[in-house]
């Protein structure tokens, strides 16, 4: 959400959830889903990252965060959906396996195979590059970019079974190099990685 807003030139103020925690009753009153992020628009809750991005896209239409043509827009949204539906759940499953002494190898093997399939989904559904669709980052890049940072911290240096697709010479390497060369995406992702590393301290010590 924050990267998408930055690409559109929109400032999104960050605030702690009501009650100070996503688990608080105050926050659950605001959004029974109880997940972060959510967007407060005049007391109305807009939940879920993709829905928030679509709201920002519609509300601030001076600069689009999606490709100009309908096929490109569908491709960018598809990359975002693949990330949300297929890639994101694997992060929580692997986070519970980071400590070797508590590792369930069957879970690691299953998720490693799933990741191989998912990388193939991106290869198939991305548009012409170097970004997810075309020569500028859009919605799909924002979704995948932050998740790829998560997996670089969580998985690629932790599990021998999980190879880094941004180092394999294919479409995702071309995409990652484009993200790393972009004046907004690179500094944002450079800050995101250490922030996620701090979060992983909990799982590595658990």
Secondary structure, DSSP 8 states (H G I E B T S, - for coil): -HHHHHHHT--------GGGSTTSHHHHHH-TT--S-EEEETTEEEESHHHHHHHHHHH--SS-SS-SSHHHHHHHHHHHHHIIIIIHHHHHHHHTT-SGGG--HHHHHHHHHHHHHHHHHHHHH--SSSSSSTTS--HHHHHHHHHHHHHIIIIITT-TT---GGGSSSHHHHHHHHHHT-TTHHHHHHHHHHHHHHHHHHHHH-
